[in-house]
Amino acid sequence: MTVHAAWCDDAVALFPGQGSLAGGAGRAWRTSPHWSVVERISEVTGEDVDFLLLHASDEELVRTDRAQLATFALSQVSYRELLDRGVRPRYLLGHSLGEFSALVAAGVISLDDGATLIGARGRAMVNAAALTEGAMVALMGGDHDARVRLESLHDVWVANVNGEGQIVASGTRFALEALVADSRELGFRRATLLAVGGAFHCPLMLPAQPGLDDALARVEFEETEHVVIANVDGLARGGGAQWRALLSAQLTSPVEFLSATRALPDSVRRSFEAAPSGILTGLTKRIRSFDVQWNPVGLDEMNEVAP
């Protein structure tokens, strides 16, 4: 990784989750000198990540294990491009899978360990999802009372808190289809079933816990000068072994992205969203203001980035 970039205390790097990935997302980054990262991740995991990023369809990338590795790899390529342009954000914030990407970018986890860990996590989640027909629903426009009613439903859990009135729920498909049908009565303006491979960040992922925890036990967690904001509680943290428990808890806990974004100090005025970008830039700008937000979709847009 490039290390000559100066510290930027006014900047945060955002790392997306697997839901940001679309087929062909890697084509606009293929000529980067950092594409070797993709080849290294393929070598470590035994998966053809190059194919996933360049040729796989949207339907093929719905499968969690594929989407996670491909998203992680592309985020690392684009982050290294950012460092090459002299920008090294002090603050790092990831969404779900993106938290693992952030920890690798921070040097808390090595690239090889990150790839191995994400591969194990993805496989465990795929196996857990096969045990129950689960799904996820995006809910818009609900207030506090709507959330209370949501949390009282059977087989439905809050999975992501992405902003004011922006919640994602996980649960069984039967329960979520009923939720969509009753969403207005519950107090939500809109409810949309998401094209995902399971019900994530809820107790239906508990069967994946042993596989994830076994993989986490094999990882060395280093200290860092970066500040990484945790998903499970929205608190700013350094590096070290504290992340083993935090990443374990994240599997079945809600992603508190709203709280995590609010934890950024007022002095943070610039954001860079690692590829595949767009979603987190949209979420964060609804939570707080920035002077500049970069969310390049390819190498051409990286020319807009300046120290």
Secondary structure, 3 states (H helix, E strand, C coil): CCCCCEEEEEEEEEECCHHHCCCCCCHHHCCCHHHHHHHHHHHHHCCCHHHHHHCCCCCHHHCHHHHHHHHHHHHHHHHHHHHHCCEEEEEEEECCHHHHHHHHHCCCCCHHHHHHHHHHHHHHHHHHHCCCCEEEEEEECCCHHHHHHHHCCCCEEEEEEEECCEEEEEEEHHHHHHHHHHHHHHCCCEEEECCCCCCCCCHHHHHHHHHHHHHHHCCCCCCCCCEEECCCCCCEECCCCHHHHHHHHHCCCCECHHHHHHCCCCCCCEEEECCCCCHHHHHHHCCCCCCEEECCCCHHHHHHCCC
